[in-house]
Structure formats: structure tokens, C-alpha cells
Amino acid sequence: FSGWSGGAPTYVTKSRTWHDAHGRVIESADPRGNRTYTSYTPATGGPVTRVTTTDPLGVVTYKDNDPAWGAPVVDGNQTHNVRTTILGSANAHNVIRATFNGLSRMKDPIEVARLRGKQVEELA
């Protein structure tokens, strides 16, 4: 609520969201029009195994989910370290599996720069 105009209330838009056919947020915007985009893998059907988000600055983050449990397995972005979540107990087998899962998804700076159409120096 921002005030009154001619006896009627006026409002301020704080954010906007757009949803896909499944009711999931696929785009959001702040009052300045900065947009954040979200995509889901698979785009239809399920279970969802990856959620990818691109913020207004173009930084891409992702969260991989275990299809059997829906629990997050890998949480990271294209330019920083990957944080891996251990599913189930923290026994040696689960720790190794989660570590290799996270490491297998890492990209080097040269590949990230190529995917974004930039020079490596521009990534920082």
C-alpha cells in the first residue's frame, strides 16, 4: 500500500513472478525489472533432478536432486566450489559417492568462459 488517489488505494509492486504449467516459478522480477530465471530438468514430468537459476547478473547456480528421494545432492554454481550433500548416513561409501558426484559436475574456468561467450578474465 502506498497511499490514496481520488479516494482509492494505490499499491506498489514489490515483485512479479511467472509460473509454468506445473505451478513452478520460472521467472521473477524485482521493482527495478531485474529478472531471475529458473529452469527444471526434466522440464515436464518428473521427478525433477536439477533446478537451475540464473540471477540478474547472469550467475548460474544449480541444485541437483536425488531422483529417488528428492533430496539435494549437489549445490553449486559455475564459477565457485561445489558443496556436496551426503545422502543417508555419513558412512564412507556415501561420502565417496557424494564427493565424486560433485566433482564430476565441476567445470574449469575456460569451459565456463566459452559457454558464456566471454574471456576467462571477465568471469571475476
Secondary structure, DSSP 4 states (H G I P E B T S, - for coil): --EEETTEEE-----EEEE-TTS-EEEEE-TT--EEEEEEESSSSS---EEEEE-TT--EEEEEE-TTT--EEEEEESSSPPEEPPPSS--HHHHHHHHHHHHHT---HHHHHHHHTS-GGGG-
